[in-house]
Amino acid sequence: MNTAAPLHSSSSSSRLPVAAIASGSPEAAARVLVLAIVADGRLGACEVQALDDAHAYERLGLPRERFYQVMREVCAGLLERQARTGDSMFKLDGEEAHAWLDAVPDLQVRQEVLTLAFEVIRSDGQLHPGESRLFWQALDRWGVRLDAVRLARGARQPLRSAGAGAATVALAG
């Protein structure tokens, strides 16, 4: 059943002010992928190229323009909250992260999102702590085994751990 609900409530000013997206929709999957893209605190050209190379938009069932609209909405919400709270990090609490992850109920779509997320995460050759947390949290919340995610697409470069100095999307657990 697809239900649309905003992921913030009027009683909590700390929630992201993001438009309602139907559970089970391609936009719900795109929103989780956007979190993977910005989990290191930046959107790099290599990440955009990784999306294009992986045909991410088609695989999610969205036109490219709609994907980037979802991305703009999520990023605007993160920036708005950051400005409102004065935090140096973009924060998504555990309950909110779970709601976003739970809005992707289909196992095959979950596996596809994780595969695409991995492509984006590894595109710069570094594994940022925020990226790692999001990836493992999604695996755990969704009950997906790592071997169910298609990880080997011809690695361009090995992953190395990135320091926590950059902005990040912090996920509470």
Sequence and secondary structure as in RCSB ss.txt:
>XXXX:A:sequence
MNTAAPLHSSSSSSRLPVAAIASGSPEAAARVLVLAIVADGRLGACEVQALDDAHAYERLGLPRERFYQVMREVC
AGLLERQARTGDSMFKLDGEEAHAWLDAVPDLQVRQEVLTLAFEVIRSDGQLHPGESRLFWQALDRWGVRLDAVR
LARGARQPLRSAGAGAATVALAG
>XXXX:A:secstr
   EE S  TT TTS     EETTSHHHHHHHHHHHHHTTS   HHHHHHHHHTTHHHHHT  HHHHHHHHHHHH
HHHHHHHHHH  SSEEE HHHHHHHHHT   HHHHHHHHHHHHHHHGGGSEE HHHHHHHHHHHHHHT  GGGS 
  S  SS  EE  TTS  EEE  
